[in-house]
Amino acid sequence: MATELTGVDITVRDIGNRAELRDVYGQWARLREVEDSGCVLVRPDHHVAWRAATVAHANELPSVVAQVLGTTVSPPCAAL
């Protein structure tokens, strides 16, 4: 949905013990500064642009991406 609203491809990765990317030693869990349901937006230069502590804040992602890019969020097109 963020891609549709901002025009930017966003790759989602699940990191954890039973996830797509395994956190075998728990390093990610110690460093991420968010809950298990949270998310981290990482820029292409590997700097953290934004963190959402829990999934409850995930709906802010399109606005955050637009802010990082200095653009505006376009509302989704209504189905015709």
WOTA-V572133 format. One record per backbone hydrogen bond with DSSP energy under -1.0 kcal/mol. NH is the residue of the N-H (numbers start at 1). CO is the residue of the C=O. Records with the same first field share a line. If there is no record, write none. Layout:
# WOTA-V572133
NH = CO ; CO
This chain:
# WOTA-V572133
5 = 1
6 = 2
7 = 3
16 = 21
21 = 14
23 = 16
26 = 23
30 = 26
31 = 27
32 = 28
35 = 53
38 = 35
39 = 52
41 = 50
43 = 47
46 = 43
49 = 41
50 = 41
52 = 39
57 = 54
58 = 55
60 = 57
61 = 58
64 = 60
65 = 61
66 = 62
67 = 63
68 = 64
69 = 65
70 = 66
71 = 66
74 = 5
